[in-house]
Amino acid sequence: MAWQVSYQGATYRESDLTIGQCEALEDLIGLSWLSLNPLRSAKQARILTAFLVSEATGRPFAEVSDEVANLKADEFLNDFAEANSPLTIEPESDDMPAEWTDGIPPKAAVPSTSTS
């Protein structure tokens, strides 16, 4: 699922991450970059948000992480759709296949050339 996080007026999208940033997030969170989802756990939301804000603004990661950690849980989860919420998480449109086999998407259908 693609995501975007808005924090204090700035929006950060999954699709804007570099491979290097994804690798850094893997190290910080301990999950594969394709498994990252800020709504899945508080730890992921805090680390992901702090990392993105720190990368974009140059603020120290620990400072932003502490700030995010002190948000009220109901603000963090229940009020994310409101414009005045400090954090919003919205799904980004996703054109990924619904089914995968061993981590690989299915082959596209090949049109038939038979004329029966």
C-alpha positions in Angstrom: 0.0 0.0 0.0 1.4 3.4 -1.0 1.2 6.1 1.7 1.8 9.7 2.3 2.4 11.5 5.6 1.7 15.1 6.2 3.3 16.7 9.2 3.2 20.4 10.2 2.2 21.4 6.7 4.7 19.4 4.7 3.7 16.2 2.8 6.0 13.2 2.4 5.1 10.4 -0.1 6.3 6.9 -0.2 6.9 7.3 -4.0 9.4 10.1 -3.3 11.8 8.0 -1.2 15.1 7.1 -2.7 16.6 3.6 -2.4 19.1 5.0 0.1 16.3 6.4 2.3 14.4 3.1 2.1 17.6 1.2 3.2 18.1 3.6 6.1 14.4 3.1 7.1 14.9 -0.7 6.9 17.8 -0.3 9.3 15.9 1.9 11.7 12.6 -0.1 11.7 13.9 -3.6 11.0 11.5 -4.3 8.2 11.7 -4.6 4.4 11.0 -1.3 2.6 8.0 -2.9 0.9 6.5 -3.7 4.4 6.7 -0.1 5.7 3.3 1.3 6.6 2.9 4.1 9.2 -0.6 2.9 10.1 0.7 -0.6 11.0 2.4 0.3 14.2 3.2 3.3 16.4 6.9 2.5 16.1 6.8 2.6 12.3 4.8 5.9 12.3 7.1 7.6 14.8 10.4 6.5 13.1 9.1 7.0 9.6 7.7 10.5 10.3 10.8 11.6 12.3 13.1 10.3 9.6 11.3 12.1 6.8 11.0 15.4 8.6 14.7 15.2 9.7 15.8 14.4 6.1 13.7 17.3 4.7 14.4 19.9 7.3 17.8 19.0 8.7 16.4 18.9 12.2 18.0 16.2 14.4 16.2 12.9 14.1 16.1 12.4 17.9 14.5 15.8 18.4 11.7 15.1 15.8 11.3 11.6 17.1 10.7 12.9 20.6 8.2 15.4 19.3 6.2 12.8 17.4 6.4 10.4 20.3 4.6 13.0 22.5 1.6 13.3 20.2 -1.6 12.0 21.7 -2.5 8.6 20.2 -6.0 9.7 19.3 -4.6 12.7 17.4 -2.1 10.3 15.7 -4.7 7.7 14.6 -8.2 9.0 14.8 -7.9 12.6 13.7 -5.5 12.2 10.8 -8.1 13.2 8.2 -8.7 16.6 9.7 -6.7 19.5 8.2 -5.6 20.8 11.6 -4.2 17.5 12.8 -0.4 17.4 13.2 -0.2 14.2 11.3 -2.2 12.9 8.3 -1.8 9.6 6.6 -3.6 9.0 3.4 -3.4 6.2 0.9 -1.7 7.1 -2.3 -3.2 5.6 -5.5 -1.7 2.2 -6.1 -1.7 0.3 -9.4 0.1 -2.7 -8.1 -1.2 -6.2 -8.9 -3.5 -7.8 -6.3 -1.7 -11.1 -6.3 1.9 -12.0 -6.2 3.8 -15.3 -6.4 7.0 -15.6 -4.4 7.4 -11.8 -4.4 6.9 -11.5 -8.1 3.8 -10.0 -9.8 2.0 -12.1 -12.4 3.0 -11.8 -16.0 0.7 -9.6 -18.1 -1.8 -11.4 -20.2 -0.6 -12.0 -23.8 -3.2 -11.5 -26.5 -4.0 -14.6 -28.5 -3.1 -14.5 -32.2 -5.2 -17.5 -33.1 -8.3 -17.0 -35.3 -10.6 -19.8 -34.6 
